[in-house]
Amino acid sequence: SMLYHDLTLTLRLLDTLTVMPSVSTGLDRYDRSDATNQVGSASVLFSYAPTARPWSLWTLAAYTTSQASDRSVDGRTMTVSGGLVCGLGRLMGGRATLSVEAGYERYDDSIYPAGSTRGAFGLLLVRVAAF
């Protein structure tokens, strides 16, 4: 059985700036072992989309935890990322956009420290919407 609670707030500070904080908590209960897993997360998303401009920027910071009562899981993840979306006009018969995203993620495992990871990631996407 599972029970989760999520709360997200969207704040438009200006016509161009949006801040979206979010928190979540949950509990998973496993009937066979009677173990529980407590999870939680917090994040904040900032987006900047100037009016009359074909581009927008965003950045996200997130932190999650997961801890099981039977000590099978005890980990934390921290992620920071950001991106740029730019309109390219019409391309191959459709509206085109270019998205560039980059970020960093760190996972710390308290049960199995060798399973902890760190990594950077990037994404380049060209999208053509023909309809």
Sequence and secondary structure as in RCSB ss.txt:
>XXXX:A:sequence
SMLYHDLTLTLRLLDTLTVMPSVSTGLDRYDRSDATNQVGSASVLFSYAPTARPWSLWTLAAYTTSQASDRSVDG
RTMTVSGGLVCGLGRLMGGRATLSVEAGYERYDDSIYPAGSTRGAFGLLLVRVAAF
>XXXX:A:secstr
 EEEEEEE  EE SSSEEEEEEEEEEEEE TTT  EEEEEEEEEEEEE  TT SEEEEEEEEEEEEEETTSS EE
EEEEEEEEEEEEEEEETTEEEEEEEEEEEEEEEESS GGG EEEEEEEEEEEEE  
